[in-house]
Amino acid sequence: MQITINGKVEQIDACTIDQLVRRQGLTPEALVVEHNRRIVKQAQWQEIQLQEGDCLELLRFVGGG
């Protein structure tokens, strides 16, 4: 299925947000996920099954000074 991740259309297998984050090799503790323009709490990532045409923004926290 096709979804948009950070503005780029990508082909993925059916999965939840949690599964996608792990497949991408991202650190969940330092990540904010926006699914179809709504912020999703990390506790809900396992419950949301991604669908054709969904739009995700994966935002990582970066430290600096």
C-alpha positions in Angstrom: 0.0 0.0 0.0 1.1 3.6 -0.5 1.3 6.1 2.4 3.1 9.5 2.7 5.9 9.7 5.2 7.4 13.2 5.8 6.1 14.3 2.5 7.4 11.4 0.5 5.1 8.7 -1.0 6.3 5.2 0.1 5.2 1.7 -0.6 4.9 -0.4 2.7 3.4 -3.6 3.8 0.3 -3.4 6.1 1.3 -2.6 9.6 0.6 -0.5 12.7 2.4 2.8 13.5 4.5 1.0 16.1 5.6 -1.6 13.6 6.5 1.0 11.0 8.6 3.0 13.5 10.5 -0.1 14.5 11.0 -1.1 10.8 12.4 2.3 10.1 14.9 1.8 12.9 13.8 4.9 14.8 14.0 5.4 18.6 10.3 5.6 19.8 11.3 7.5 23.0 12.6 10.5 20.9 9.8 10.5 18.3 6.5 12.3 17.8 4.1 10.9 15.3 1.4 12.8 13.4 -1.1 10.6 11.6 -3.4 12.3 9.2 -2.8 15.7 10.9 -3.4 14.4 14.4 -0.7 13.8 17.0 -0.8 10.2 18.2 0.3 9.3 21.7 2.9 6.5 21.8 0.6 4.3 23.9 -1.8 4.2 20.9 0.8 3.3 18.2 0.0 -0.4 18.5 -3.7 0.2 18.0 -3.6 2.2 14.8 -3.5 0.1 11.6 -2.2 2.2 8.7 -4.4 2.4 5.6 -3.8 3.2 1.9 -3.3 7.0 1.5 -2.5 7.8 5.1 -0.1 10.6 5.8 2.5 10.4 8.6 5.0 13.0 9.9 7.7 11.4 12.0 9.4 14.1 14.1 12.6 13.4 16.1 13.8 15.4 19.0 17.4 16.7 18.5 19.5 18.0 21.4 21.8 20.9 21.0 23.0 24.0 22.5 
